[in-house]
Amino acid sequence: MEWKSSLPWKDTEGYVVTAAKNAALDILRAERKTTAFPENWEPPAREDSQPEYNYLVALIRSLPENYRRILELKCVEEQTNREIARRLRINESTVAVRILRGKSMLRERLEKEGYIYDAV
């Protein structure tokens, strides 16, 4: 049995293409998986502050997994909170809270080592 539309193809083509594209994107989003950075992965760094950058990355890697992963995405990959939330399939507000708590943990560790955080 052949299906026939009451509308000509040129009038429905855009809708059909958009619906197919959106369905394919939904499938890809559902199957997306994330993995943590490998331990030997070296992030790109600004050449003028390489030692400080490496130290900060080491501190981030020492955090608990929930905070480490989000701060890697935020600080190293420079993703937005929305991108991180979509990638990890969590709420954007959860991302924001974990960033704040993770930064607080980093600040505490730096202060214990003698660094002073002086906000203006």
C-alpha positions, -999 to 999 in steps of 0.1 A, spaced: 0 0 0 14 34 -10 10 64 13 0 96 -2 0 130 14 -27 155 7 0 182 5 27 183 -22 62 172 -13 76 208 -16 52 219 11 62 191 36 98 186 27 112 210 53 91 195 81 101 159 73 138 168 71 137 187 104 117 159 121 142 133 109 172 154 119 157 160 154 150 123 158 186 114 149 200 140 173 178 126 201 192 91 195 228 105 195 222 124 228 207 93 244 238 72 234 264 98 243 288 86 269 315 106 287 348 94 300 373 109 324 406 123 311 434 97 311 460 102 338 487 108 312 467 134 293 485 168 292 462 198 289 472 228 267 487 256 288 497 292 284 534 291 278 542 320 302 527 302 332 534 266 325 545 255 360 515 273 377 491 258 352 505 223 357 502 227 395 466 239 392 457 209 369 474 186 395 452 201 422 421 197 402 429 161 395 433 155 433 397 165 440 368 140 444 355 127 411 322 148 411 341 180 414 372 170 394 353 161 363 333 193 363 363 215 370 383 198 342 355 206 318 351 241 330 387 252 335 407 230 311 382 225 282 366 259 289 331 246 284 300 265 296 279 253 325 251 245 300 275 224 279 288 205 310 252 199 322 243 184 288 274 163 286 271 149 321 233 147 320 229 167 352 211 200 360 228 232 352 223 243 388 241 212 400 271 221 377 272 256 392 271 244 428 298 218 421 320 245 405 316 267 435 324 239 459 353 226 438 368 261 437 363 264 474 382 231 479 410 243 457 412 276 476 414 257 509 442 235 496 461 266 483 457 284 516 470 253 535 501 255 513 507 292 521 491 308 491 469 338 500 436 344 482 431 382 482 399 392 464 394 428 457 
